[in-house]
Amino acid sequence: MWDVIRSMCDYNPRLTLTLDLTPALPTTLGVLSKWAAESVRHVFLPSSTFIANTKGYPVLPKPTQQFIRDSMIHQPTIILAGVGEGHHSRGGEAAYTQYVRHLEKTSPAVQAVKKEGTVENFAKGYQDYLQAPLQPLMDNLPSITYQTFEQDPVKYALYEEAMYRAFLDHSAGENLVVCVAGAGRGPLVARCFKALNRAQREATVMAVEKNSNAFVTLQERKHREWGDSVYLIFGDMRVIDVPLKADILVSELLGSFGDNELSPECLDGAMRFLKLNGISIPSSYTAHLAPLSSSKLYNEARSTKNEKSLETPYVVMFQAVNILSGTKATIDGRCGPQVQECWEFEHPRRDAVLDARGLPFTNSHNARSATMRFYIPHAGTLHGLAGYFEAVLYGNVGLSIHPHRKDQVSKDMLSWFPLFFPFKVTPIPFMRLKTALPDENRAYRNPSTFPVTPSCKSRSGG
C-alpha cells in the first residue's frame, strides 16, 4: 500500500511516513529492514505495546526493541500514547520515556556516530549525501582533498604493513628500489620509510606525481624530511620514464568500486617501471554489487534537472538504505550471496602484450562484464545497485569496504564510501553489467531489458 501511495505522489519528498507499532512486529528481520530505506518521520508507540519486566516496569518485546534501536539513527519522533492508563504497575508515565531514551543511548548505530575514529563519526552530516566520484586522472585535486584523505590512519597503517612484509621477503643486503606512483603529498612515501626502518632494509625511493599542487608539497617534504633518499619525478605515470627499475610499485589509485577511478589504466602505464620479478601493492582488487532500495537516494538522484543524473554513479555513505538480496545463496545454487563479486584486476599482468616502451597496444584487456542472480526474499522496490571493493595489498594484508568483511580486513577505514548506481527503470529482476572503455573516464552500462527467472524474481515498482 505504501508503495502505491508513494508512486502516485511521484516520490514527493514532502511525503513522509508514520509507523504504528501497535500490532506485534514480525520476527523476520528482512521484513522490518525495508523500513530503513523509507522516509519514516514518526513512530507511534502505544502503552499497550509494552510488556512488564520482572519488576513490573514497562519494556518492549525483543523484536520491537531491536527495531527501535535500529530506527534511532534516523532520529524519528516517537509518539507515546496511553501512558497514563495504568497498564503497568511500576514507573508511572515517566518510565515509558526513560525506556525509549535508554534504547536510543544503547543503539549501536547512535553509539558509532558518537565514537571518535569510526567511519560513522567521520561521515557525520554526509550520510545519504550524493557525491560525484573523484577523477584524479582528469582533474588536479586541491590540497584540501588530499588533507581529508590523509586523515585515514587505518589505510596508511595497512599500506605500511604491506610494504613491511614485502621488504622482509627481500634479503637484508639487497639494495631495493621502491616507486610510489601517484605520490600525492607524500603519505605513502613517509610510510615507506617507516616500513623500511621496521624491516631494517635500505631502499632508493622514487615518487611520481602529475599534480603540480601536490608536487610542491613533495618538494618541501624532500627538503625538510627525506633529502637525497627520494627521487621526485613530475609527470603522468603513463607517459614519463623513471631512472631506475623498481622492485616494488606502490599506488593508491583505487575508487569505491575498485577500478572506477581508472586504476587499471594508470597502472598499465606504470608496470614498465618494474623489474621482471617486481611486485605491485596492491596486487589485485575486486568489485562487488548488491541490489539496493532507498527512496531517499532515488529522490536525491532525480532531484536535479540534468538528464544524466540517474545514469551517474555516486559516492554515498549509506544510511537510509535496504539491501534487498537475501543474506545467503539459494540451496539450488541459482542465486548467489547477498553481495556478489563482479570482476577482478591483477597487477602486474604477466600475460599482457606490450609495445617497445612496455605499454599495452590497446585497452581491451581491461574490459569486464558480469552476470549475477540475486535471491530477493521479501517484496521491495529496487532503486539501484550498491557498489563496493576489496583489495589485496600484499599477502594477507588488504583493504575492504565490503559490508560483510570490512571490519575483519580494515575496520574503521575512512577513505572510501560505497558507490550508488541509480536506475532509471524498475523493476529489474536480473542484471547484466558491463564496462565501457573511453579514454579519460569509465562508464558502467546496464541493458534496459532483463530476462526473468522465477526463483530470483523481485517484486518492485516506482
C-alpha positions as CSV (number, residue, x, y, z in Angstrom):
1,M,0.0,0.0,0.0
2,W,2.8,2.4,0.9
3,D,4.5,1.8,-2.4
4,V,1.2,2.6,-4.3
5,I,0.7,5.9,-2.4
6,R,4.4,6.9,-2.9
7,S,4.3,6.1,-6.6
8,M,1.0,8.0,-7.0
9,C,2.7,11.0,-5.4
10,D,5.7,10.6,-7.7
11,Y,8.1,10.2,-4.7
12,N,7.3,13.7,-3.5
13,P,10.0,14.4,-0.8
14,R,7.3,16.1,1.4
15,L,5.5,12.7,1.7
16,T,6.6,11.1,5.0
17,L,5.5,8.0,6.9
18,T,4.3,7.2,10.4
19,L,4.7,3.6,11.6
20,D,2.1,2.3,14.0
21,L,3.7,-0.3,16.2
22,T,0.5,-1.3,18.0
23,P,0.4,-4.8,16.4
24,A,3.1,-7.3,17.2
25,L,6.1,-7.0,14.9
26,P,7.2,-9.9,12.7
27,T,10.3,-11.7,13.9
28,T,11.8,-11.8,10.4
29,L,14.5,-9.0,10.2
30,G,14.2,-8.8,6.4
31,V,10.6,-7.7,6.6
32,L,11.4,-5.0,9.0
33,S,14.7,-3.8,7.4
34,K,12.9,-2.4,4.4
35,W,11.6,0.5,6.5
36,A,15.1,1.7,7.0
37,A,15.1,2.8,3.3
38,E,11.8,4.8,3.7
39,S,11.1,8.3,4.9
40,V,9.9,7.3,8.4
41,R,9.4,10.5,10.3
42,H,7.3,9.3,13.2
43,V,6.8,6.1,15.2
44,F,3.5,5.6,17.0
45,L,4.1,3.6,20.2
46,P,1.1,3.0,22.4
47,S,1.5,1.8,26.0
48,S,-0.3,-1.4,25.1
49,T,2.8,-2.4,23.0
50,F,4.9,-2.5,26.2
51,I,5.1,-5.6,28.4
52,A,6.1,-5.7,32.1
53,N,9.6,-6.9,33.1
54,T,10.2,-9.0,36.2
55,K,10.0,-5.8,38.4
56,G,6.8,-4.6,36.8
57,Y,8.4,-1.8,34.7
58,P,7.3,-1.3,31.1
59,V,9.7,-2.7,28.4
60,L,9.3,-3.6,24.8
61,P,9.3,-7.1,23.3
62,K,12.7,-8.1,21.8
63,P,11.8,-7.6,18.1
64,T,10.4,-4.1,18.9
65,Q,13.4,-3.2,21.0
66,Q,15.7,-4.1,18.1
67,F,13.6,-2.2,15.6
68,I,13.5,1.0,17.7
69,R,17.3,0.8,18.3
70,D,17.9,0.4,14.6
71,S,15.5,3.3,13.8
72,M,17.1,5.7,16.1
73,I,19.9,6.5,13.6
74,H,17.2,8.3,11.5
75,Q,16.0,10.3,14.5
76,P,12.3,9.7,14.2
77,T,9.8,11.4,16.6
78,I,8.5,8.7,19.0
79,I,4.8,9.3,19.8
80,L,3.9,7.7,23.1
81,A,0.2,7.1,23.7
82,G,-1.9,5.9,26.6
83,V,1.0,6.1,29.1
84,G,-1.4,7.3,31.8
85,E,-3.8,4.4,31.6
86,G,-2.0,2.3,34.2
87,H,-1.1,-0.7,32.1
88,H,2.0,-1.3,34.2
89,S,2.3,-1.4,38.0
90,R,5.7,0.3,38.3
91,G,7.3,3.5,37.0
92,G,4.4,5.7,36.0
93,E,4.2,7.8,32.9
94,A,7.9,8.8,33.0
95,A,9.0,5.1,32.8
96,Y,8.0,4.9,29.1
97,T,10.0,8.0,28.1
98,Q,13.0,6.8,30.1
99,Y,12.9,3.4,28.5
100,V,12.8,4.9,25.0
101,R,15.7,7.2,25.8
102,H,17.6,4.1,27.1
103,L,17.0,2.4,23.7
104,E,18.4,5.4,21.9
105,K,21.5,5.5,24.1
106,T,22.2,1.8,23.6
107,S,21.6,1.9,19.8
108,P,24.8,0.6,18.2
109,A,24.3,3.0,15.2
110,V,23.9,6.0,17.5
111,Q,27.0,4.9,19.6
112,A,29.1,4.5,16.4
113,V,28.3,8.1,15.3
114,K,29.4,9.5,18.6
115,K,32.6,7.4,18.9
116,E,35.8,9.1,17.7
117,G,37.7,7.3,14.9
118,T,34.7,5.4,13.4
119,V,33.6,5.8,9.8
120,E,30.2,6.9,11.1
121,N,31.7,9.7,13.2
122,F,33.9,10.8,10.3
123,A,30.9,10.9,7.9
124,K,28.6,12.7,10.3
125,G,26.5,15.1,8.3
126,Y,27.3,13.3,5.0
127,Q,25.0,10.3,5.4
128,D,22.9,9.7,2.2
129,Y,24.6,12.7,0.6
130,L,25.3,12.1,-3.1
131,Q,28.9,13.0,-4.1
132,A,30.4,12.7,-7.6
133,P,33.4,10.3,-7.6
134,L,36.8,11.9,-7.8
135,Q,38.5,12.0,-11.2
136,P,42.2,12.4,-10.2
137,L,43.4,11.4,-13.7
138,M,41.4,14.1,-15.3
139,D,41.5,16.7,-12.6
140,N,44.3,18.1,-10.4
141,L,42.8,17.6,-6.9
142,P,43.0,20.6,-4.5
143,S,45.1,20.4,-1.4
144,I,42.1,20.2,0.9
145,T,41.0,16.9,-0.8
146,Y,44.4,15.4,-0.1
147,Q,44.3,16.6,3.5
148,T,40.9,14.9,4.0
149,F,42.1,11.5,2.8
150,E,45.4,11.8,4.7
151,Q,43.4,11.7,7.9
152,D,42.8,8.0,7.4
153,P,45.2,6.2,9.8
154,V,43.9,2.8,9.1
155,K,44.5,2.8,5.3
156,Y,48.1,4.1,5.7
157,A,48.9,1.7,8.6
158,L,47.8,-1.2,6.3
159,Y,49.9,0.1,3.4
160,E,52.9,0.3,5.8
161,E,52.3,-3.2,7.0
162,A,52.1,-4.5,3.4
163,M,55.3,-2.7,2.5
164,Y,57.0,-4.0,5.6
165,R,56.1,-7.6,4.8
166,A,57.2,-7.2,1.2
167,F,60.6,-5.8,2.4
168,L,61.1,-8.7,4.7
169,D,60.8,-11.0,1.7
170,H,63.9,-9.5,0.3
171,S,67.4,-10.2,1.8
172,A,68.9,-7.6,4.2
173,G,71.8,-6.8,1.9
174,E,69.7,-6.1,-1.2
175,N,69.5,-2.6,-2.4
176,L,65.8,-2.2,-3.1
177,V,64.1,0.3,-5.4
178,V,60.6,1.4,-4.5
179,C,58.4,3.5,-6.8
180,V,55.4,5.3,-5.3
181,A,53.1,6.0,-8.3
182,G,50.7,8.9,-7.6
183,A,52.5,10.0,-4.5
184,G,50.1,12.9,-3.8
185,R,51.5,15.0,-0.9
186,G,53.7,12.1,0.3
187,P,51.8,10.0,2.9
188,L,52.8,6.7,1.2
189,V,56.4,7.9,0.9
190,A,56.5,8.6,4.6
191,R,55.0,5.2,5.4
192,C,57.6,3.6,3.1
193,F,60.4,4.9,5.2
194,K,58.7,3.7,8.4
195,A,58.3,0.2,6.9
196,L,62.0,0.2,5.8
197,N,63.1,1.1,9.4
198,R,60.9,-1.6,10.8
199,A,62.2,-4.2,8.4
200,Q,65.8,-2.9,8.7
201,R,66.2,-2.6,5.0
202,E,67.5,0.1,2.7
203,A,66.0,1.3,-0.5
204,T,66.0,4.1,-3.1
205,V,62.5,5.6,-3.3
206,M,61.1,7.3,-6.4
207,A,57.9,9.4,-6.1
208,V,55.9,10.1,-9.2
209,E,53.2,12.7,-9.2
210,K,51.4,14.7,-12.0
211,N,49.5,17.2,-9.9
212,S,51.6,20.4,-9.7
213,N,49.7,21.4,-6.5
214,A,50.8,18.2,-4.7
215,F,54.2,18.2,-6.2
216,V,55.1,21.5,-4.5
217,T,54.4,19.8,-1.1
218,L,56.5,16.8,-2.2
219,Q,59.4,19.1,-2.9
220,E,59.1,20.8,0.5
221,R,59.0,17.4,2.3
222,K,62.0,16.2,0.4
223,H,63.9,19.3,1.5
224,R,62.8,19.0,5.2
225,E,62.4,15.3,5.7
226,W,63.8,12.9,3.1
227,G,66.7,14.5,1.4
228,D,68.6,12.6,-1.3
229,S,66.9,9.3,-0.4
230,V,63.9,10.2,-2.6
231,Y,63.8,11.0,-6.3
232,L,60.9,13.2,-7.2
233,I,59.6,12.8,-10.8
234,F,56.9,15.1,-12.1
235,G,54.6,13.8,-14.8
236,D,51.9,11.3,-15.8
237,M,52.9,7.7,-14.9
238,R,51.5,6.6,-18.3
239,V,54.0,8.8,-20.2
240,I,57.1,9.6,-18.2
241,D,60.2,7.4,-17.7
242,V,61.9,6.7,-14.5
243,P,65.7,6.4,-13.9
244,L,65.6,3.0,-12.2
245,K,63.7,-0.2,-12.4
246,A,61.7,-0.9,-9.3
247,D,61.3,-4.0,-7.1
248,I,58.1,-2.7,-5.6
249,L,55.5,-0.3,-7.1
250,V,53.1,1.2,-4.6
251,S,50.0,3.1,-5.5
252,E,46.7,4.3,-4.0
253,L,44.6,4.8,-7.1
254,L,41.5,2.8,-6.1
255,G,38.0,4.1,-6.2
256,S,34.9,3.0,-4.3
257,F,34.2,0.3,-7.0
258,G,37.9,-0.6,-7.3
259,D,38.5,0.4,-10.9
260,N,36.2,3.4,-11.3
261,E,39.0,6.0,-10.9
262,L,40.9,4.3,-13.7
263,S,43.4,2.4,-11.6
264,P,43.9,-0.4,-14.2
265,E,44.6,2.1,-17.0
266,C,47.0,4.1,-14.8
267,L,48.9,1.1,-13.6
268,D,49.1,-0.4,-17.1
269,G,51.3,2.6,-17.8
270,A,53.4,2.2,-14.6
271,M,54.1,-1.5,-14.8
272,R,57.0,-0.9,-17.1
273,F,58.7,0.7,-14.1
274,L,59.0,-2.8,-12.5
275,K,61.8,-5.3,-12.8
276,L,60.8,-8.7,-14.3
277,N,60.1,-10.1,-10.9
278,G,58.8,-6.9,-9.4
279,I,55.5,-6.7,-7.4
280,S,52.7,-4.2,-7.2
281,I,51.0,-3.0,-4.0
282,P,48.0,-3.5,-4.4
283,S,48.4,-6.8,-6.2
284,S,44.7,-7.2,-7.0
285,Y,41.3,-5.8,-6.4
286,T,37.7,-6.8,-6.9
287,A,34.4,-5.0,-7.4
288,H,31.1,-6.1,-5.7
289,L,27.4,-5.3,-6.2
290,A,24.2,-5.7,-4.3
291,P,20.6,-4.6,-5.2
292,L,19.5,-1.6,-3.1
293,S,16.3,0.1,-2.1
294,S,16.3,3.7,-1.0
295,S,13.6,6.2,-1.7
296,K,15.9,9.0,-0.3
297,L,18.8,8.3,-2.6
298,Y,16.5,7.8,-5.6
299,N,14.9,11.2,-4.8
300,E,18.2,12.8,-4.4
301,A,19.5,11.5,-7.7
302,R,16.4,12.5,-9.7
303,S,16.1,16.0,-8.0
304,T,18.4,17.6,-10.4
305,K,17.1,18.6,-13.9
306,N,20.2,17.0,-15.5
307,E,19.0,14.1,-17.7
308,K,22.1,12.1,-16.8
309,S,21.6,12.3,-13.1
310,L,20.1,8.8,-13.0
311,E,22.8,7.5,-15.2
312,T,25.7,8.7,-12.9
313,P,27.2,6.7,-10.1
314,Y,27.6,8.5,-6.8
315,V,29.8,8.1,-3.7
316,V,27.5,7.8,-0.7
317,M,27.8,7.0,3.0
318,F,24.7,4.7,3.2
319,Q,22.2,5.2,5.9
320,A,18.6,5.1,4.8
321,V,19.1,2.1,2.6
322,N,18.0,-1.5,2.5
323,I,19.9,-4.3,0.7
324,L,17.2,-6.3,-1.0
325,S,19.0,-9.6,-1.6
326,G,19.0,-12.4,0.9
327,T,22.0,-13.0,3.2
328,K,22.6,-16.5,1.9
329,A,22.9,-18.1,-1.5
330,T,19.9,-20.3,-2.5
331,I,20.3,-24.1,-1.9
332,D,20.0,-24.9,-5.6
333,G,22.9,-22.6,-6.4
334,R,21.0,-20.5,-8.9
335,C,21.2,-17.3,-6.9
336,G,24.4,-16.1,-5.2
337,P,25.1,-14.4,-1.9
338,Q,23.8,-11.0,-0.8
339,V,26.8,-9.1,-2.2
340,Q,28.4,-10.6,-5.3
341,E,31.7,-10.2,-6.9
342,C,31.7,-8.6,-10.4
343,W,35.3,-8.8,-11.6
344,E,38.9,-8.6,-10.6
345,F,42.0,-6.8,-11.8
346,E,45.6,-8.0,-11.1
347,H,48.9,-6.2,-11.2
348,P,51.3,-6.8,-12.8
349,R,49.7,-8.8,-15.7
350,R,52.2,-11.3,-16.8
351,D,50.3,-12.2,-20.0
352,A,50.0,-8.6,-21.3
353,V,51.0,-7.9,-24.9
354,L,53.2,-4.8,-24.8
355,D,54.9,-2.4,-27.2
356,A,58.5,-1.4,-27.3
357,R,58.0,1.0,-24.4
358,G,56.3,-1.6,-22.2
359,L,52.7,-0.2,-22.8
360,P,49.7,-2.2,-23.8
361,F,48.7,-1.9,-27.5
362,T,45.0,-1.5,-26.6
363,N,42.8,-1.2,-23.5
364,S,40.7,-4.2,-24.4
365,H,42.3,-6.3,-21.7
366,N,40.5,-4.1,-19.1
367,A,37.0,-4.7,-20.5
368,R,34.9,-6.6,-18.0
369,S,31.3,-7.9,-17.8
370,A,29.4,-9.8,-15.2
371,T,26.1,-11.6,-14.8
372,M,24.6,-12.0,-11.4
373,R,21.5,-13.6,-9.9
374,F,20.2,-12.4,-6.5
375,Y,17.7,-14.1,-4.3
376,I,15.1,-11.5,-3.1
377,P,13.3,-13.0,-0.1
378,H,10.9,-10.1,0.5
379,A,9.0,-7.7,-1.7
380,G,10.7,-4.4,-2.2
381,T,11.4,-1.6,-4.7
382,L,14.7,-1.7,-6.5
383,H,16.2,1.8,-6.9
384,G,19.7,0.9,-7.9
385,L,22.9,-1.0,-7.0
386,A,25.3,-0.7,-4.1
387,G,28.9,-0.9,-5.2
388,Y,31.9,-2.0,-3.0
389,F,35.5,-3.0,-3.5
390,E,38.2,-5.2,-1.8
391,A,41.9,-5.1,-2.5
392,V,44.8,-7.3,-1.7
393,L,47.8,-5.1,-0.9
394,Y,50.4,-7.8,-0.2
395,G,50.0,-11.3,1.2
396,N,47.0,-11.3,3.6
397,V,47.1,-7.5,4.1
398,G,44.2,-5.8,2.3
399,L,41.6,-3.1,2.2
400,S,37.8,-3.6,2.1
401,I,34.5,-1.7,2.2
402,H,32.6,-4.9,1.6
403,P,29.8,-4.7,4.2
404,H,30.3,-8.3,5.5
405,R,34.1,-8.2,5.6
406,K,35.3,-4.6,6.1
407,D,35.5,-5.0,9.9
408,Q,37.8,-8.0,9.6
409,V,40.0,-6.5,6.9
410,S,40.2,-2.8,7.5
411,K,38.0,-1.7,10.4
412,D,37.1,2.0,10.6
413,M,38.9,2.8,7.3
414,L,37.7,6.3,6.3
415,S,38.9,6.8,2.7
416,W,36.1,5.2,0.8
417,F,32.3,5.3,0.9
418,P,30.3,2.8,-1.2
419,L,29.1,3.6,-4.7
420,F,25.4,4.0,-5.6
421,F,24.3,3.2,-9.2
422,P,20.8,4.6,-9.6
423,F,18.3,3.0,-12.0
424,K,16.0,4.9,-14.3
425,V,13.7,2.0,-14.9
426,T,12.4,-0.5,-12.4
427,P,11.7,-3.4,-11.8
428,I,14.9,-5.2,-12.5
429,P,14.8,-8.9,-11.5
430,F,18.0,-9.9,-13.3
431,M,21.0,-7.8,-14.1
432,R,23.9,-7.7,-16.5
433,L,26.6,-5.2,-16.0
434,K,29.3,-4.1,-18.5
435,T,32.1,-1.6,-18.5
436,A,32.8,0.7,-21.5
437,L,36.3,2.0,-22.0
438,P,36.6,5.6,-23.2
439,D,40.0,7.3,-23.0
440,E,39.5,9.5,-19.9
441,N,36.6,8.0,-17.9
442,R,35.0,4.7,-17.1
443,A,31.3,4.1,-17.8
444,Y,29.1,1.4,-16.4
445,R,26.3,0.3,-18.6
446,N,23.3,-1.9,-17.9
447,P,20.9,-3.0,-20.6
448,S,17.3,-1.9,-20.3
449,T,15.7,-5.3,-20.7
450,F,16.3,-8.3,-18.5
451,P,15.3,-11.9,-18.6
452,V,13.1,-13.0,-15.7
453,T,13.8,-16.2,-13.8
454,P,11.1,-17.2,-11.3
455,S,13.3,-18.3,-8.5
456,C,15.1,-15.0,-8.4
457,K,12.2,-12.7,-9.2
458,S,11.8,-9.4,-7.3
459,R,8.5,-7.6,-7.0
460,S,9.4,-4.0,-7.4
461,G,8.0,-0.7,-8.5
462,G,8.4,3.0,-8.8
